[in-house]
Amino acid sequence: MTDWSFYGRGTQLDDLKSLVHRGNWFFCRVQGRRRIGKTALLKHLATLDGDLMARLVYMQVPDSDQFDVVATFKAALGQSDQQVARDLVPKVDDFASMAAAIGTLCRAGMVVVLDEFQYFTRAALRAFNSFLQAQVDILRGTKGGGLFVLGSIHSEMEALLDDKGAPLYGRLTSQQHLNHWDFEDLMVVYKAHGLEDPYEWLSLWSFFEGVPKFYRDCYEQGLFDVEPAACQAELLKRMFLMSSSPLTEEADTWFLREIRGRGVSILNFLAQNPGCTNGEVNAAFAGKDEKDKKALAAYLGTLANHYGLVERQLPVFSDSTSRNARYYIADNFLQGWLAVAKPARDVVRLKPMDRAIEYALPRMNTHEGHAFEKLIRQLHIECSQKGKGDFSLTDINLGFWNRPRDASRNIEIDVVAMDGDTKTVRFGSCKRSASAHTPGALAEFDRHIEAFLGTKEGKRVLGWNVQKVCFSPKFTAGERAALRARGYGTRDLLDYARLF
């Protein structure tokens, strides 16, 4: 079995190497969702540089009070390889002395890492920011040392570092935002561990997208060694349903810990009804009461803007006020947890594992279907940005849909990609199974394209070159030939893998 390694993040590593060896004191934010690899990135950076490893002082900020935070920092000092850090232990007893110790460490050429920095928005911890500001202002423009702050909740990190009223506003000298591994990174992981089946790729991506820690968990649970046909069942069993499963409480612990009542109800509703409209959400929670509708809008805004858990998607050419907006859970893991894994876990509490898997697999297939559409849209963007593939984007939209009173006039197109330079528009139909591109489904696809071109939005691309492309995880040679004979292009995940 291939050992787990550090994958991707080449650009970020190069940037951080330059930062720590530049010779000037730095104050750097590293931000990204939980489990995205912020701490692992700095650990790998230090592994490559023994001198940096010896100069690091790392602490994970507890979500607690001043006493606990100070005690954690003192423990980190005591574990340091450097005497200057250990000598500071008896001198730290509150936030003022903790900030002063950070200043002393930086002046001695050391690098301090404060992980889970967003907790300093808490009322019990907020005073630390002013003490840290005083030290930062002294350190700016000096030589050697540095301070990394790591955080996962975007709005709270912004409140600490980007809000004009915050003590640390305007003090950063550098920042890195870590996104999911992209498809090229994932192909390195898949190839390294012998994962060759596109349906395995989709099952993994539909839950874990590009979150490095989740893939390492899969590796440690032996999921990469199972037969492709058993991947779905074993993923559910090993990662969620067994008593030793590493992700059993992940969503409840990290995503839902700070969300209560109505917020949790809304997330559960969106998970069971992906792509629901504002009207459908209102009907479920607010009815006709205008006050309830305003409260519901506030909840949705908080889930979208503060936590980044919900996204509001608009059809092509729509403005932000469009009533055709649809709501989705933004994170694959949370969607998969609420729609598939959590219900299966509830079943397995009282029934055999096989019954829970049997119950969950149809839900998982539906979940993968929605995730596949998202993956195809992201692949268009990634390939265009990297100059790979056969379609250069000037714009890509999630698709087009409408809300006609007459259901027979419904329009639904999964992908609408546009290349304004060559006046080419690509319409895409995404199916989890290639066999689902039936003559009937193709006829519907054509009808929807024709109907779209007759709308005021569609008239913007009249006269453009039109591509009609069918997407599935995998096509056989016969399936490709049959679709090509009908005038449709085909793209599967193997096609995209060959580009990398």
Protein Blocks (a to p, Z undefined) as FASTA:
>chain_A
ZZdddeejklmmmmmmmmmmnopacdddddddehiopmmmmmmmmmmmmklmmmpccddd
ddddfklmmmmmmmmmmmpmbfklmmmmmmpcbfklmmmmmmmmmmnopacddehklmmm
pmklmmmmmmmmmmmmmmgopaejidddddfblklmmmmmmgmkbmkgokafbdcddddd
dfklmmmmmmmnopabfklmmmmmmmnmpafklmmmmmmnommmpcfklmmmmmmmmmmm
pmklmklmmmmmmmmmmpghjlmmmmmmmmmmghiafklmmmmmnomafklmmmmmmmmm
mmmmmnopaccdddehiafkbckbccddfblklmmmmmmmmmmmmmmmmmcfklmmmmmm
mmmmmmmmmmmmmmmmmmmmmmmmnopajbdcfbdcfbdcdddfblklpccdfbacddfk
nopacdddddfblklmcfklmmmmmmmmmmmmmmmklmmmgoiacddddddfbdcfklmm
mmmmnopacddfklmmmmZZ
